[in-house]
């Protein structure tokens, strides 16, 4: 796989972020918490977009005890699996912030039993993809001219498939016949990658300077692998994979921090670890799967996502 290395980039290379406003979804733990800490330590203002506001306030207190100025941190509630909650969050944010600089689509759900969202969508597809698709569309006109949308995918996007027939089969999308937790997680992360690539194509076609950048953390130990997963997968992650193989969230967050802050991170870049199998290491440019980069797949997913969320961007395919 061809890669362009980024010279062992670390969070020490993040430029001064004073007066820049960031939104980080899933900011109370794992990659989101590490991202929030790193941005705020460089003077960036961060809106912690979280499902549990009380946990968000505890996170702010813990970060303050760790040397982060609490004046840089704001907690706002969002449930990405509920499109009504996404709209409410966006309305409140738009009222308070005429400008945003970076949106980090980080939050995720991994491997739960089959569950439907408030609007009847499969939970992982709803929270990981549809909620972020809607949120990005509702905030896009607030992004500064040099703003960025960073969408966090996964190595597992390469194992995913998307049932994008014309028309799409609702039963296939919701897992009514064949739900498998990890397969549907891979599907949602493929949707993240397809979305990030298609957003880049459409922004470019519109002549926008806003950058859509993708990132993945390699294999990073977070609560995601053990919170909702059951059976052997839970045993593997909690007893073998995470303790022995995974990197810490502070390292796993480097690709998305690079995507969010590095001056040379370009629209359409996919940033992941530079180590063996992209499992760990420093940020580097990697390639998405063929399905993730396919423009026709991008167009089909975009049209479906607009239909399912009711959020229309006004951006045409390139």
Secondary structure by P-SEA (a helix, b strand, c coil): cbbbbccccccccccccccbbbbbccccccaaaaaaaaaaaabbbbbcccccaaaaaaaaaaaaaaccccccbbbbbbccccaaaaaaaaaaaaaccccccbbbccccccccccccccccccaaaaaacaaaaaaaaaccccccccbbbbbbbcccccccccccccccccccccccccccaaaaaaaaaaaaaaaaaaaaaaaaaacccbbbbbbbcccccccccccccccaaaaaaaccccccccccccccaaaaaaaaccccccccbbbbbcccccccccbbbbbcccccccaaaaaaaaaaaaaacccccccccc
